């Protein structure tokens, strides 16, 4: 179910619509925003898909580009889908927010609109300036979350509590072998992560965390690879390449 329906005219607001869709999808989930060119599968009857999704939505964002008002003839055409979607939203009692795309796009004026759409000019609008896109998109997302409580609750839902003794890891790209284990002995030519606490970041080479089997709390494997285990007080200096240093030289 789409919670937010993005209304736009191809050639005048589709790029802004895509930015909004990306922001809302990343923030609330990819199926929470409806944008026709993304959300309607090929071969689907788009009139039914548009109207069905619109009637199931909680909010319509009407993207108003710099040339939006210049399509006056089409705005008076009963078959124009930009017009039909906005009028359907009005008929369904959905909140409609005009989104002014760009710094120079002016607010709509009633005299420039067909009587059926004149209400748009009375609605408070928000602006999305591509030169300030990050802040404006966040502000728009905050507004959407405020107006659609379900999205607000979804965004602020607590993450599930892991089971006692569970181990989680996000190591990113690793070249070589990666082993995650609570009990481990021996050597592995890659990355070894032990225990469920403590940040770990590993690139190429070997890294051991909290290994009881490494004497002295340090392990070197490959050029410049250093691991520190257990309590440590003071600085650690790590040099890549060059001759191997003594333990005293590295403090």
C-alpha positions in Angstrom: 0.0 0.0 0.0 1.3 3.4 -1.0 0.9 6.1 1.7 2.1 9.0 -0.4 1.0 9.6 -4.0 3.4 11.7 -6.0 1.6 13.7 -8.7 3.8 15.3 -11.4 3.9 16.2 -15.1 6.4 14.6 -17.3 8.8 17.2 -18.7 8.1 19.7 -15.9 8.5 17.9 -12.6 9.6 14.3 -13.2 13.1 14.8 -11.9 11.9 16.4 -8.7 9.3 13.7 -8.3 12.1 11.1 -8.6 14.1 12.9 -5.8 11.1 12.9 -3.5 10.4 9.2 -4.3 14.0 8.3 -3.5 13.9 10.2 -0.2 10.6 8.8 1.0 11.5 5.3 -0.1 14.8 5.3 1.7 13.2 6.7 4.8 10.0 4.8 5.0 10.3 1.8 2.6 10.3 1.4 -1.1 6.5 0.7 -1.3 5.4 3.6 0.7 5.5 6.2 -2.1 3.7 5.8 -5.4 5.3 7.3 -8.5 3.7 6.2 -11.8 6.9 5.6 -13.8 8.3 3.4 -11.0 5.3 1.9 -9.4 3.2 0.6 -12.4 4.7 -2.6 -13.9 4.9 -2.8 -17.7 1.8 -4.3 -19.2 -0.5 -3.0 -16.4 -3.5 -1.0 -17.2 -2.3 2.4 -15.9 -5.7 4.1 -15.4 -6.8 1.5 -12.9 -3.4 1.4 -11.2 -3.3 5.2 -10.8 -6.8 5.5 -9.4 -6.6 2.4 -7.2 -3.3 3.6 -5.7 -4.5 7.1 -5.2 -7.6 6.1 -3.4 -5.6 3.9 -1.0 -3.1 6.7 -0.3 -3.1 9.0 2.7 -1.5 12.1 1.1 -0.9 13.6 -2.4 2.2 15.6 -3.2 1.5 17.8 -6.3 4.9 18.7 -7.9 4.7 22.2 -9.4 7.5 22.9 -11.8 8.5 26.2 -13.4 6.4 25.5 -16.5 3.5 23.8 -14.7 1.1 26.7 -15.2 2.0 27.0 -18.9 0.0 23.8 -19.5 -3.3 25.7 -19.1 -4.9 23.9 -22.0 -4.1 20.5 -20.6 -5.2 21.5 -17.1 -8.7 22.1 -18.6 -8.7 18.8 -20.4 -10.8 16.2 -18.5 -8.5 13.5 -19.7 -5.3 15.1 -18.4 -4.0 12.8 -15.7 -2.3 15.6 -13.6 -5.7 17.2 -13.4 -7.6 14.0 -12.8 -5.3 12.8 -10.0 -5.6 16.1 -8.1 -9.4 16.3 -8.5 -9.7 12.6 -7.4 -7.6 13.5 -4.3 -10.0 16.4 -3.5 -13.0 14.1 -4.0 -11.5 11.5 -1.7 -10.7 14.1 1.0 -7.0 13.5 0.8 -4.6 16.2 2.0 -2.9 17.8 -1.0 0.5 19.6 -0.7 1.8 21.6 -3.6 5.6 21.2 -3.9 7.3 24.1 -5.7 10.2 22.7 -7.6 13.1 25.1 -7.9 14.0 28.4 -6.4 12.2 30.5 -8.9 8.9 28.6 -9.2 6.1 30.9 -8.0 3.1 30.0 -6.0 -0.1 29.3 -7.9 -2.7 32.0 -8.5 -6.4 31.2 -8.6 -6.9 33.4 -11.7 -4.4 31.2 -13.7 -6.2 27.9 -12.8 -9.4 26.3 -14.0 -12.2 26.7 -11.5 -12.0 23.0 -10.6 -8.3 23.4 -9.6 -8.5 26.9 -8.1 -8.4 25.3 -4.6 -4.7 24.5 -5.2 -3.8 28.1 -5.0 -5.2 28.3 -1.5 -3.1 25.4 -0.1 0.1 26.0 1.8 3.0 24.9 -0.3 6.5 23.7 0.4 9.6 24.4 -1.7 12.2 21.9 -2.9 15.3 23.7 -4.2 17.8 21.5 -5.9 20.6 23.7 -4.5 19.4 22.9 -1.0 18.0 19.5 -1.8 19.2 17.6 1.2 17.7 20.0 3.8 14.5 20.5 1.8 14.0 16.8 1.2 14.4 16.1 5.0 12.0 18.8 5.8 9.5 17.4 3.4 10.0 13.9 4.8 9.4 15.3 8.3 6.2 16.9 7.1 5.0 13.6 5.6 5.8 11.7 8.8 3.8 14.3 10.8 0.8 14.1 8.5 0.8 10.3 8.1 1.1 8.8 11.6 1.6 5.3 10.3 4.8 6.4 8.6 5.9 8.2 11.8 5.4 5.1 13.8 7.1 2.9 11.2 10.2 5.2 11.2 10.4 5.3 15.0 9.7 1.6 15.7 12.2 0.1 18.0 14.7 -2.4 16.6 14.3 -5.9 17.9 16.4 -6.8 20.9 19.0 -9.5 20.0 19.0 -12.7 21.9 21.5 -13.0 24.8 24.9 -14.1 23.6 24.1 -13.4 19.9 26.9 -12.0 17.7 26.3 -9.4 15.0 28.7 -7.9 12.5 28.8 -5.4 9.7 32.2 -5.7 8.2 31.6 -4.3 4.8 33.8 -5.5 1.9 36.4 -8.1 3.0 39.0 -9.5 0.7 39.9 -13.0 1.8 38.4 -15.1 4.6 36.0 -13.8 7.2 35.1 -15.9 10.2 32.7 -14.8 13.0 32.7 -17.0 16.0 32.4 -17.1 19.8 35.0 -19.8 20.3 37.9 -20.0 17.9 41.4 -21.4 17.9 44.1 -21.3 15.3 44.9 -18.9 12.5 42.8 -17.8 9.5 44.0 -15.9 6.5 41.4 -13.2 6.6 39.2 -11.6 9.3 38.3 -13.1 12.6 35.6 -11.5 14.8 35.0 -12.8 18.3 32.4 -11.7 20.8 29.3 -9.6 20.4 30.6 -6.2 21.5 33.1 -3.7 20.3 33.4 -1.9 17.0 35.5 -3.8 14.4 36.8 -2.5 11.1 39.0 -4.6 8.9 40.4 -4.2 5.4 42.8 -6.6 3.8 44.7 -8.9 6.1 44.0 -10.6 9.4 42.4 -9.1 12.5 41.6 -10.8 15.8 39.2 -9.4 18.4 39.2 -10.6 22.1 41.2 -13.7 21.2 42.3 -15.5 24.4 44.8 -17.5 22.4 47.0 -14.5 21.3 49.8 -13.9 23.8 50.3 -10.4 24.9 47.1 -9.1 23.4 48.5 -8.2 20.0 48.7 -10.1 16.7 50.5 -9.1 13.5 49.7 -10.8 10.3 50.7 -9.2 7.0 52.2 -5.8 6.4 51.1 -3.2 8.9 48.2 -5.3 10.4 47.8 -4.7 14.1 45.3 -5.9 16.6 45.0 -4.8 20.2 43.1 -7.0 22.7 41.9 -6.4 26.2 42.3 -3.3 28.3 44.8 -0.8 26.9 45.8 2.6 28.4 47.7 5.1 26.2 48.2 5.7 22.5 48.6 3.2 19.7 50.6 4.1 16.7 50.2 2.1 13.6 52.6 2.3 10.7 52.1 0.6 7.3 55.0 -1.0 5.6 58.7 -0.6 6.6 60.6 -2.7 9.0 58.8 -4.4 11.8 58.9 -2.4 15.0 59.4 -3.6 18.6 56.5 -3.4 21.0 58.1 -0.5 22.8 58.5 1.5 19.6 54.8 1.4 18.9 53.6 3.0 22.2 
